Amino acid sequence: MGMFQRFVSKATLNDDDFAEDEDYFEDGEEYAEPEGTDTDVSPIRAVAPAVDIARIVTAKPASFADVRGFAEKFRSGLPVILNLAAADDAARHRIVDFATGLCFGLHGDLNKISGEVILMTPHSVHLESQRPDGDSL
């Protein structure tokens, strides 16, 4: 018998494996759950979100040193509005690069609202855009 066949014969259950179990119960006796065990299955229920998505954080970073505050809020699952009006061009580029990487790493989205305002939405928040006539895009 080859090595593979020996492995298969050891890994599969044969009727001989159950022969010992047949003698375990008396004739006519059936298996019963031990007392004190609960065999009822609880229904599936929705889990409440851990984060209150009705909150939106507004951040006005003036330099790259200010990114930690909004990054921790976004990491906890809150949408963040970044107002970059107070940052100079070099800081603005660094902050936007950081925000882009943060959104990518946490599966969120980065949306440009205006030239100086960016909206960061976590993966749990869906942003719906609408046209001026009220139709969804």
DRENTORKOL-3810 file (N, C-alpha, C; in nm, 4 decimals):
REM DRENTORKOL-3810
@n.u->0.0853; n.v->-0.1162; n.w->0.0000; ca.u->0.0000; ca.v->0.0000; ca.w->0.0000; c.u->0.0904; c.v->0.1231; c.w->0.0000
@n.u->0.0606; n.v->0.2183; n.w->-0.0905; ca.u->0.1427; ca.v->0.3380; ca.w->-0.1019; c.u->0.1170; c.v->0.4353; c.w->0.0124
@n.u->0.2047; n.v->0.5334; n.w->0.0234; ca.u->0.1938; ca.v->0.6299; ca.w->0.1317; c.u->0.0638; c.v->0.7109; c.w->0.1215
@n.u->0.0245; n.v->0.7511; n.w->0.0009; ca.u->-0.0975; ca.v->0.8275; ca.w->-0.0174; c.u->-0.2202; c.v->0.7457; c.w->0.0233
@n.u->-0.2233; n.v->0.6177; n.w->-0.0155; ca.u->-0.3365; ca.v->0.5318; ca.w->0.0196; c.u->-0.3444; c.v->0.5103; c.w->0.1706
@n.u->-0.2299; n.v->0.4987; n.w->0.2377; ca.u->-0.2319; ca.v->0.4844; ca.w->0.3837; c.u->-0.2860; c.v->0.6113; c.w->0.4485
@n.u->-0.2468; n.v->0.7254; n.w->0.3951; ca.u->-0.2963; ca.v->0.8521; ca.w->0.4481; c.u->-0.4476; c.v->0.8627; c.w->0.4301
@n.u->-0.4972; n.v->0.8272; n.w->0.3123; ca.u->-0.6408; ca.v->0.8342; ca.w->0.2853; c.u->-0.7165; c.v->0.7382; c.w->0.3758
@n.u->-0.6638; n.v->0.6178; n.w->0.3973; ca.u->-0.7337; ca.v->0.5211; ca.w->0.4818; c.u->-0.7370; c.v->0.5679; c.w->0.6267
@n.u->-0.6343; n.v->0.6390; n.w->0.6719; ca.u->-0.6341; ca.v->0.6921; ca.w->0.8089; c.u->-0.7262; c.v->0.8132; c.w->0.8210
@n.u->-0.7354; n.v->0.8941; n.w->0.7146; ca.u->-0.8110; ca.v->1.0185; ca.w->0.7201; c.u->-0.9613; c.v->0.9967; c.w->0.7013
@n.u->-1.0023; n.v->0.8917; n.w->0.6339; ca.u->-1.1451; ca.v->0.8685; ca.w->0.6110; c.u->-1.2026; c.v->0.7820; c.w->0.7212
@n.u->-1.3304; n.v->0.8028; n.w->0.7479; ca.u->-1.3995; ca.v->0.7251; ca.w->0.8495; c.u->-1.4603; c.v->0.6018; c.w->0.7855
@n.u->-1.4369; n.v->0.4912; n.w->0.8456; ca.u->-1.4929; ca.v->0.3657; ca.w->0.7975; c.u->-1.6046; c.v->0.3222; c.w->0.8911
@n.u->-1.6856; n.v->0.2265; n.w->0.8487; ca.u->-1.7909; ca.v->0.1740; ca.w->0.9338; c.u->-1.7317; c.v->0.1085; c.w->1.0587
@n.u->-1.6090; n.v->0.0596; n.w->1.0488; ca.u->-1.5442; ca.v->-0.0025; ca.w->1.1644; c.u->-1.5206; c.v->0.0995; c.w->1.2754
@n.u->-1.5027; n.v->0.2260; n.w->1.2380; ca.u->-1.4778; ca.v->0.3303; ca.w->1.3375; c.u->-1.5992; c.v->0.3517; c.w->1.4268
@n.u->-1.7184; n.v->0.3233; n.w->1.3750; ca.u->-1.8403; ca.v->0.3451; ca.w->1.4512; c.u->-1.8854; c.v->0.2211; c.w->1.5282
@n.u->-1.8184; n.v->0.1115; n.w->1.5088; ca.u->-1.8580; ca.v->-0.0124; ca.w->1.5749; c.u->-1.8465; c.v->0.0014; c.w->1.7264
@n.u->-1.7471; n.v->0.0712; n.w->1.7752; ca.u->-1.7309; ca.v->0.0901; ca.w->1.9183; c.u->-1.8455; c.v->0.1719; c.w->1.9762
@n.u->-1.8934; n.v->0.2722; n.w->1.9029; ca.u->-1.9987; ca.v->0.3606; ca.w->1.9513; c.u->-2.1332; c.v->0.2892; c.w->1.9637
@n.u->-2.1546; n.v->0.1867; n.w->1.8847; ca.u->-2.2827; ca.v->0.1169; ca.w->1.8892; c.u->-2.3024; c.v->0.0483; c.w->2.0243
@n.u->-2.1951; n.v->0.0045; n.w->2.0870; ca.u->-2.2053; ca.v->-0.0644; ca.w->2.2149; c.u->-2.2168; c.v->0.0331; c.w->2.3319
@n.u->-2.2009; n.v->0.1608; n.w->2.3066; ca.u->-2.2019; ca.v->0.2603; ca.w->2.4125; c.u->-2.3405; c.v->0.2734; c.w->2.4747
@n.u->-2.4442; n.v->0.2689; n.w->2.3932; ca.u->-2.5814; ca.v->0.2826; ca.w->2.4431; c.u->-2.6452; c.v->0.1440; c.w->2.4557
@n.u->-2.7309; n.v->0.1313; n.w->2.5539; ca.u->-2.8066; ca.v->0.0072; ca.w->2.5711; c.u->-2.9047; c.v->-0.0041; c.w->2.4549
@n.u->-2.9531; n.v->-0.1223; n.w->2.4299; ca.u->-3.0510; ca.v->-0.1402; ca.w->2.3231; c.u->-3.1745; c.v->-0.0560; c.w->2.3498
@n.u->-3.2173; n.v->0.0223; n.w->2.2508; ca.u->-3.3372; ca.v->0.1042; ca.w->2.2621; c.u->-3.3124; c.v->0.2399; c.w->2.3262
@n.u->-3.1960; n.v->0.2612; n.w->2.3850; ca.u->-3.1664; ca.v->0.3890; ca.w->2.4499; c.u->-3.1203; c.v->0.4895; c.w->2.3439
@n.u->-3.1668; n.v->0.6111; n.w->2.3556; ca.u->-3.1273; ca.v->0.7135; ca.w->2.2600; c.u->-3.0420; c.v->0.8184; c.w->2.3287
@n.u->-2.9644; n.v->0.8862; n.w->2.2495; ca.u->-2.8780; ca.v->0.9909; ca.w->2.3016; c.u->-2.9616; c.v->1.1116; c.w->2.3414
@n.u->-2.9339; n.v->1.1679; n.w->2.4560; ca.u->-3.0029; ca.v->1.2884; ca.w->2.5014; c.u->-2.8976; c.v->1.3919; c.w->2.5388
@n.u->-2.9313; n.v->1.5184; n.w->2.5156; ca.u->-2.8410; ca.v->1.6280; ca.w->2.5532; c.u->-2.8241; c.v->1.6284; c.w->2.7044
@n.u->-2.7068; n.v->1.6560; n.w->2.7534; ca.u->-2.6886; ca.v->1.6673; ca.w->2.8988; c.u->-2.7760; c.v->1.7785; c.w->2.9552
@n.u->-2.8214; n.v->1.7598; n.w->3.0780; ca.u->-2.9075; ca.v->1.8598; ca.w->3.1389; c.u->-2.8302; c.v->1.9886; c.w->3.1598
@n.u->-2.9025; n.v->2.1001; n.w->3.1473; ca.u->-2.8403; ca.v->2.2300; ca.w->3.1685; c.u->-2.7832; c.v->2.2916; c.w->3.0422
@n.u->-2.7863; n.v->2.2203; n.w->2.9300; ca.u->-2.7387; ca.v->2.2816; ca.w->2.8063; c.u->-2.8570; c.v->2.3387; c.w->2.7325
@n.u->-2.8375; n.v->2.4535; n.w->2.6751; ca.u->-2.9433; ca.v->2.5218; ca.w->2.6025; c.u->-2.9264; c.v->2.4916; c.w->2.4543
@n.u->-3.0201; n.v->2.4211; n.w->2.3970; ca.u->-3.0103; ca.v->2.3845; ca.w->2.2567; c.u->-3.0824; c.v->2.4823; c.w->2.1664
@n.u->-3.1518; n.v->2.5822; n.w->2.2240; ca.u->-3.2201; ca.v->2.6814; ca.w->2.1418; c.u->-3.1172; c.v->2.7727; c.w->2.0769
@n.u->-3.1451; n.v->2.8112; n.w->1.9560; ca.u->-3.0571; ca.v->2.9002; ca.w->1.8831; c.u->-3.1150; c.v->3.0406; c.w->1.8915
@n.u->-3.0324; n.v->3.1364; n.w->1.9270; ca.u->-3.0818; ca.v->3.2739; ca.w->1.9355; c.u->-3.0955; c.v->3.3312; c.w->1.7952
@n.u->-3.1943; n.v->3.4178; n.w->1.7749; ca.u->-3.2145; ca.v->3.4747; ca.w->1.6412; c.u->-3.1032; c.v->3.5727; c.w->1.6062
@n.u->-3.0829; n.v->3.5908; n.w->1.4773; ca.u->-2.9840; ca.v->3.6870; ca.w->1.4308; c.u->-3.0418; c.v->3.8262; c.w->1.4495
@n.u->-2.9619; n.v->3.9144; n.w->1.5058; ca.u->-3.0079; ca.v->4.0515; ca.w->1.5244; c.u->-2.8978; c.v->4.1467; c.w->1.4807
@n.u->-2.9392; n.v->4.2644; n.w->1.4384; ca.u->-2.8443; ca.v->4.3637; ca.w->1.3911; c.u->-2.7607; c.v->4.4156; c.w->1.5074
@n.u->-2.6364; n.v->4.4422; n.w->1.4781; ca.u->-2.5463; ca.v->4.4972; ca.w->1.5771; c.u->-2.5496; c.v->4.6488; c.w->1.5616
@n.u->-2.5671; n.v->4.7176; n.w->1.6710; ca.u->-2.5692; ca.v->4.8633; ca.w->1.6664; c.u->-2.4323; c.v->4.9145; c.w->1.6252
@n.u->-2.4293; n.v->5.0162; n.w->1.5392; ca.u->-2.2988; ca.v->5.0689; ca.w->1.4993; c.u->-2.2244; c.v->5.1260; c.w->1.6192
@n.u->-2.0946; n.v->5.1053; n.w->1.6222; ca.u->-2.0133; ca.v->5.1509; ca.w->1.7341; c.u->-1.9908; c.v->5.3014; c.w->1.7307
@n.u->-2.0124; n.v->5.3616; n.w->1.6143; ca.u->-1.9865; ca.v->5.5030; ca.w->1.5989; c.u->-2.1165; c.v->5.5729; c.w->1.5621
@n.u->-2.1367; n.v->5.6894; n.w->1.6206; ca.u->-2.2537; ca.v->5.7702; ca.w->1.5885; c.u->-2.2258; c.v->5.8421; c.w->1.4572
@n.u->-2.2784; n.v->5.7897; n.w->1.3446; ca.u->-2.2484; ca.v->5.8496; ca.w->1.2155; c.u->-2.3295; c.v->5.9752; c.w->1.1900
@n.u->-2.4081; n.v->6.0182; n.w->1.2882; ca.u->-2.4781; ca.v->6.1456; ca.w->1.2758; c.u->-2.3822; c.v->6.2613; c.w->1.3059
@n.u->-2.2647; n.v->6.2305; n.w->1.3589; ca.u->-2.1644; ca.v->6.3325; ca.w->1.3882; c.u->-2.0692; c.v->6.3473; c.w->1.2707
@n.u->-2.0288; n.v->6.4710; n.w->1.2445; ca.u->-1.9279; ca.v->6.5000; ca.w->1.1434; c.u->-1.8257; c.v->6.5920; c.w->1.2080
@n.u->-1.6994; n.v->6.5598; n.w->1.1923; ca.u->-1.5918; ca.v->6.6386; ca.w->1.2504; c.u->-1.5440; c.v->6.7403; c.w->1.1476
@n.u->-1.5252; n.v->6.8648; n.w->1.1901; ca.u->-1.4690; ca.v->6.9687; ca.w->1.1044; c.u->-1.3298; c.v->7.0020; c.w->1.1563
@n.u->-1.2309; n.v->6.9974; n.w->1.0677; ca.u->-1.0925; ca.v->7.0274; ca.w->1.1054; c.u->-1.0391; c.v->7.1390; c.w->1.0161
@n.u->-0.9606; n.v->7.2270; n.w->1.0762; ca.u->-0.8984; ca.v->7.3371; ca.w->1.0026; c.u->-0.7475; c.v->7.3337; c.w->1.0267
@n.u->-0.6787; n.v->7.2354; n.w->0.9705; ca.u->-0.5339; ca.v->7.2252; ca.w->0.9943; c.u->-0.4590; c.v->7.3376; c.w->0.9221
@n.u->-0.3671; n.v->7.4012; n.w->0.9947; ca.u->-0.2859; ca.v->7.5073; ca.w->0.9362; c.u->-0.1500; c.v->7.4544; c.w->0.8931
@n.u->-0.1076; n.v->7.3423; n.w->0.9526; ca.u->0.0203; ca.v->7.2817; ca.w->0.9163; c.u->0.0062; c.v->7.1303; c.w->0.9268
@n.u->0.1106; n.v->7.0609; n.w->0.8815; ca.u->0.1070; ca.v->6.9151; ca.w->0.8852; c.u->0.1051; c.v->6.8623; c.w->1.0272
@n.u->0.1505; n.v->6.9410; n.w->1.1224; ca.u->0.1518; ca.v->6.8990; ca.w->1.2630; c.u->0.0098; c.v->6.8823; c.w->1.3185
@n.u->-0.0898; n.v->6.9363; n.w->1.2498; ca.u->-0.2279; ca.v->6.9309; ca.w->1.2977; c.u->-0.3067; c.v->6.8100; c.w->1.2475
@n.u->-0.2430; n.v->6.7194; n.w->1.1737; ca.u->-0.3183; ca.v->6.6103; ca.w->1.1119; c.u->-0.3610; c.v->6.5024; c.w->1.2105
@n.u->-0.2910; n.v->6.4878; n.w->1.3205; ca.u->-0.3219; ca.v->6.3789; ca.w->1.4132; c.u->-0.4640; c.v->6.3884; c.w->1.4677
@n.u->-0.5099; n.v->6.5084; n.w->1.4964; ca.u->-0.6439; ca.v->6.5265; ca.w->1.5529; c.u->-0.7537; c.v->6.4726; c.w->1.4626
@n.u->-0.7540; n.v->6.5134; n.w->1.3351; ca.u->-0.8596; ca.v->6.4650; ca.w->1.2462; c.u->-0.8367; c.v->6.3204; c.w->1.2039
@n.u->-0.7111; n.v->6.2763; n.w->1.2011; ca.u->-0.6822; ca.v->6.1378; ca.w->1.1617; c.u->-0.7388; c.v->6.0393; c.w->1.2638
@n.u->-0.7275; n.v->6.0716; n.w->1.3919; ca.u->-0.7818; ca.v->5.9824; ca.w->1.4948; c.u->-0.9338; c.v->5.9777; c.w->1.4889
@n.u->-0.9973; n.v->6.0898; n.w->1.4609; ca.u->-1.1435; ca.v->6.0922; ca.w->1.4477; c.u->-1.1873; c.v->6.0082; c.w->1.3280
@n.u->-1.1170; n.v->6.0243; n.w->1.2147; ca.u->-1.1517; ca.v->5.9467; ca.w->1.0950; c.u->-1.1274; c.v->5.7983; c.w->1.1181
@n.u->-1.0189; n.v->5.7658; n.w->1.1863; ca.u->-0.9865; ca.v->5.6256; ca.w->1.2145; c.u->-1.0929; c.v->5.5607; c.w->1.3021
@n.u->-1.1584; n.v->5.6408; n.w->1.3869; ca.u->-1.2645; ca.v->5.5860; ca.w->1.4715; c.u->-1.3976; c.v->5.5736; c.w->1.3969
@n.u->-1.4030; n.v->5.6155; n.w->1.2705; ca.u->-1.5221; ca.v->5.5935; ca.w->1.1889; c.u->-1.6072; c.v->5.7160; c.w->1.1641
@n.u->-1.5595; n.v->5.8341; n.w->1.2002; ca.u->-1.6377; ca.v->5.9560; ca.w->1.1801; c.u->-1.6000; c.v->6.0240; c.w->1.0486
@n.u->-1.6976; n.v->6.0788; n.w->0.9756; ca.u->-1.6650; ca.v->6.1597; ca.w->0.8577; c.u->-1.5949; c.v->6.2883; c.w->0.9018
@n.u->-1.5022; n.v->6.3375; n.w->0.8196; ca.u->-1.4245; ca.v->6.4563; ca.w->0.8534; c.u->-1.4302; c.v->6.5549; c.w->0.7371
@n.u->-1.4620; n.v->6.6801; n.w->0.7691; ca.u->-1.4537; ca.v->6.7884; ca.w->0.6713; c.u->-1.3233; c.v->6.8622; c.w->0.6974
@n.u->-1.2370; n.v->6.8673; n.w->0.5962; ca.u->-1.1096; ca.v->6.9383; ca.w->0.6081; c.u->-1.1212; c.v->7.0732; c.w->0.5406
@n.u->-1.1036; n.v->7.1796; n.w->0.6166; ca.u->-1.1006; ca.v->7.3150; ca.w->0.5626; c.u->-0.9545; c.v->7.3563; c.w->0.5591
@n.u->-0.8964; n.v->7.3646; n.w->0.4397; ca.u->-0.7542; ca.v->7.3902; ca.w->0.4231; c.u->-0.7236; c.v->7.5367; c.w->0.3948
@n.u->-0.8151; n.v->7.6264; n.w->0.4247; ca.u->-0.7969; ca.v->7.7688; ca.w->0.3950; c.u->-0.6812; c.v->7.8287; c.w->0.4729
@n.u->-0.6536; n.v->7.7797; n.w->0.5932; ca.u->-0.5484; ca.v->7.8377; ca.w->0.6766; c.u->-0.4094; c.v->7.7837; c.w->0.6439
@n.u->-0.3994; n.v->7.6789; n.w->0.5629; ca.u->-0.2701; ca.v->7.6160; ca.w->0.5328; c.u->-0.2073; c.v->7.6790; c.w->0.4087
@n.u->-0.0738; n.v->7.6924; n.w->0.4092; ca.u->-0.0064; ca.v->7.7409; ca.w->0.2885; c.u->-0.0007; c.v->7.6267; c.w->0.1866
@n.u->0.0466; n.v->7.6556; n.w->0.0663; ca.u->0.0430; ca.v->7.5559; ca.w->-0.0418; c.u->0.1211; c.v->7.4289; c.w->-0.0097
@n.u->0.2400; n.v->7.4425; n.w->0.0476; ca.u->0.3215; ca.v->7.3239; ca.w->0.0788; c.u->0.2521; c.v->7.2379; c.w->0.1844
@n.u->0.2005; n.v->7.3008; n.w->0.2893; ca.u->0.1304; ca.v->7.2259; ca.w->0.3944; c.u->0.0026; c.v->7.1638; c.w->0.3393
@n.u->-0.0659; n.v->7.2365; n.w->0.2536; ca.u->-0.1904; ca.v->7.1858; ca.w->0.1936; c.u->-0.1638; c.v->7.0577; c.w->0.1155
@n.u->-0.0563; n.v->7.0558; n.w->0.0378; ca.u->-0.0230; ca.v->6.9354; ca.w->-0.0402; c.u->0.0110; c.v->6.8181; c.w->0.0517
@n.u->0.0868; n.v->6.8433; n.w->0.1573; ca.u->0.1216; ca.v->6.7356; ca.w->0.2513; c.u->-0.0027; c.v->6.6826; c.w->0.3221
@n.u->-0.0913; n.v->6.7720; n.w->0.3637; ca.u->-0.2132; ca.v->6.7307; ca.w->0.4342; c.u->-0.3027; c.v->6.6494; c.w->0.3421
@n.u->-0.3175; n.v->6.6953; n.w->0.2170; ca.u->-0.4012; ca.v->6.6213; ca.w->0.1210; c.u->-0.3407; c.v->6.4849; c.w->0.0904
@n.u->-0.2078; n.v->6.4771; n.w->0.0755; ca.u->-0.1425; ca.v->6.3477; ca.w->0.0536; c.u->-0.1661; c.v->6.2544; c.w->0.1723
@n.u->-0.1534; n.v->6.3071; n.w->0.2925; ca.u->-0.1774; ca.v->6.2266; ca.w->0.4122; c.u->-0.3224; c.v->6.1798; c.w->0.4180
@n.u->-0.4160; n.v->6.2711; n.w->0.3919; ca.u->-0.5586; ca.v->6.2363; ca.w->0.3954; c.u->-0.5918; c.v->6.1318; c.w->0.2890
@n.u->-0.5292; n.v->6.1426; n.w->0.1721; ca.u->-0.5515; ca.v->6.0444; ca.w->0.0657; c.u->-0.5033; c.v->5.9060; c.w->0.1099
@n.u->-0.3851; n.v->5.8990; n.w->0.1691; ca.u->-0.3332; ca.v->5.7710; ca.w->0.2177; c.u->-0.4161; c.v->5.7139; c.w->0.3308
@n.u->-0.4635; n.v->5.8018; n.w->0.4202; ca.u->-0.5482; ca.v->5.7577; ca.w->0.5311; c.u->-0.6791; c.v->5.6989; c.w->0.4795
@n.u->-0.7402; n.v->5.7681; n.w->0.3842; ca.u->-0.8656; ca.v->5.7172; ca.w->0.3258; c.u->-0.8427; c.v->5.5859; c.w->0.2523
@n.u->-0.7355; n.v->5.5767; n.w->0.1776; ca.u->-0.7066; ca.v->5.4531; ca.w->0.1049; c.u->-0.6819; c.v->5.3385; c.w->0.2018
@n.u->-0.6029; n.v->5.3640; n.w->0.3053; ca.u->-0.5684; ca.v->5.2590; ca.w->0.4013; c.u->-0.6873; c.v->5.2080; c.w->0.4806
@n.u->-0.7853; n.v->5.2941; n.w->0.5044; ca.u->-0.9035; ca.v->5.2547; ca.w->0.5823; c.u->-1.0263; c.v->5.2320; c.w->0.4945
@n.u->-1.0070; n.v->5.2215; n.w->0.3626; ca.u->-1.1136; ca.v->5.1925; ca.w->0.2658; c.u->-1.2213; c.v->5.3004; c.w->0.2636
@n.u->-1.1812; n.v->5.4249; n.w->0.2893; ca.u->-1.2759; ca.v->5.5358; ca.w->0.2863; c.u->-1.2705; c.v->5.6073; c.w->0.1522
@n.u->-1.3385; n.v->5.7215; n.w->0.1455; ca.u->-1.3405; ca.v->5.8019; ca.w->0.0242; c.u->-1.2990; c.v->5.9439; c.w->0.0564
@n.u->-1.2384; n.v->6.0081; n.w->-0.0414; ca.u->-1.1980; ca.v->6.1478; ca.w->-0.0303; c.u->-1.2715; c.v->6.2230; c.w->-0.1393
@n.u->-1.3496; n.v->6.3244; n.w->-0.1005; ca.u->-1.4304; ca.v->6.3995; ca.w->-0.1961; c.u->-1.3972; c.v->6.5471; c.w->-0.1871
@n.u->-1.3708; n.v->6.6085; n.w->-0.3022; ca.u->-1.3417; ca.v->6.7514; ca.w->-0.3061; c.u->-1.4739; c.v->6.8272; c.w->-0.3081
@n.u->-1.4945; n.v->6.9118; n.w->-0.2072; ca.u->-1.6160; ca.v->6.9904; ca.w->-0.1978; c.u->-1.5964; c.v->7.1237; c.w->-0.2692
@n.u->-1.4831; n.v->7.1884; n.w->-0.2427; ca.u->-1.4453; ca.v->7.3116; ca.w->-0.3125; c.u->-1.2938; c.v->7.3134; c.w->-0.3219
@n.u->-1.2374; n.v->7.4254; n.w->-0.3642; ca.u->-1.0930; ca.v->7.4352; ca.w->-0.3791; c.u->-1.0172; c.v->7.4173; c.w->-0.2489
@n.u->-1.0779; n.v->7.4509; n.w->-0.1362; ca.u->-1.0098; ca.v->7.4440; ca.w->-0.0072; c.u->-1.0768; c.v->7.3509; c.w->0.0934
@n.u->-1.1834; n.v->7.2838; n.w->0.0529; ca.u->-1.2581; ca.v->7.1978; ca.w->0.1449; c.u->-1.2662; c.v->7.0563; c.w->0.0881
@n.u->-1.2316; n.v->6.9588; n.w->0.1735; ca.u->-1.2330; ca.v->6.8172; ca.w->0.1352; c.u->-1.3163; c.v->6.7411; c.w->0.2369
@n.u->-1.3947; n.v->6.6456; n.w->0.1914; ca.u->-1.4743; ca.v->6.5595; ca.w->0.2782; c.u->-1.4152; c.v->6.4193; c.w->0.2767
@n.u->-1.3821; n.v->6.3684; n.w->0.3952; ca.u->-1.3312; ca.v->6.2324; ca.w->0.4108; c.u->-1.4446; c.v->6.1483; c.w->0.4692
@n.u->-1.4867; n.v->6.0458; n.w->0.3969; ca.u->-1.5939; ca.v->5.9598; ca.w->0.4468; c.u->-1.5399; c.v->5.8185; c.w->0.4684
@n.u->-1.5656; n.v->5.7606; n.w->0.5872; ca.u->-1.5219; ca.v->5.6225; ca.w->0.6125; c.u->-1.6035; c.v->5.5244; c.w->0.5297
@n.u->-1.5582; n.v->5.3992; n.w->0.5262; ca.u->-1.6246; ca.v->5.2970; ca.w->0.4442; c.u->-1.7682; c.v->5.2711; c.w->0.4880
@n.u->-1.8030; n.v->5.3033; n.w->0.6109; ca.u->-1.9387; ca.v->5.2771; ca.w->0.6603; c.u->-2.0380; c.v->5.3855; c.w->0.6215
@n.u->-1.9904; n.v->5.4936; n.w->0.5604; ca.u->-2.0776; ca.v->5.6049; ca.w->0.5216; c.u->-2.0829; c.v->5.6122; c.w->0.3701
@n.u->-2.2041; n.v->5.6181; n.w->0.3170; ca.u->-2.2239; ca.v->5.6280; ca.w->0.1726; c.u->-2.2618; c.v->5.7714; c.w->0.1392
@n.u->-2.1869; n.v->5.8334; n.w->0.0495; ca.u->-2.2138; ca.v->5.9701; ca.w->0.0067; c.u->-2.2925; c.v->5.9653; c.w->-0.1231
@n.u->-2.4066; n.v->6.0269; n.w->-0.1241; ca.u->-2.4896; ca.v->6.0276; ca.w->-0.2435; c.u->-2.4858; c.v->6.1662; c.w->-0.3047
@n.u->-2.4488; n.v->6.1739; n.w->-0.4322; ca.u->-2.4428; ca.v->6.3015; ca.w->-0.5027; c.u->-2.5712; c.v->6.3217; c.w->-0.5811
@n.u->-2.6148; n.v->6.4464; n.w->-0.5889; ca.u->-2.7353; ca.v->6.4775; ca.w->-0.6643; c.u->-2.7089; c.v->6.5931; c.w->-0.7595
@n.u->-2.7801; n.v->6.5898; n.w->-0.8703; ca.u->-2.7737; ca.v->6.6987; ca.w->-0.9677; c.u->-2.8623; c.v->6.8128; c.w->-0.9185
@n.u->-2.8458; n.v->6.9322; n.w->-0.9748; ca.u->-2.9325; ca.v->7.0438; ca.w->-0.9340; c.u->-3.0817; c.v->7.0163; c.w->-0.9534
@n.u->-3.1178; n.v->6.9285; n.w->-1.0487; ca.u->-3.2590; ca.v->6.8974; ca.w->-1.0716; c.u->-3.3122; c.v->6.7931; c.w->-0.9733
@n.u->-3.2263; n.v->6.7417; n.w->-0.8820; ca.u->-3.2716; ca.v->6.6482; ca.w->-0.7793; c.u->-3.2459; c.v->6.5026; c.w->-0.8094
@n.u->-3.2019; n.v->6.4704; n.w->-0.9317; ca.u->-3.1728; ca.v->6.3307; ca.w->-0.9680; c.u->-3.0375; c.v->6.2897; c.w->-0.9130
@n.u->-3.0261; n.v->6.1632; n.w->-0.8729; ca.u->-2.8989; ca.v->6.1111; ca.w->-0.8242; c.u->-2.8042; c.v->6.0897; c.w->-0.9415
@n.u->-2.6757; n.v->6.1077; n.w->-0.9153; ca.u->-2.5738; ca.v->6.0837; ca.w->-1.0190; c.u->-2.5403; c.v->5.9384; c.w->-1.0274
END
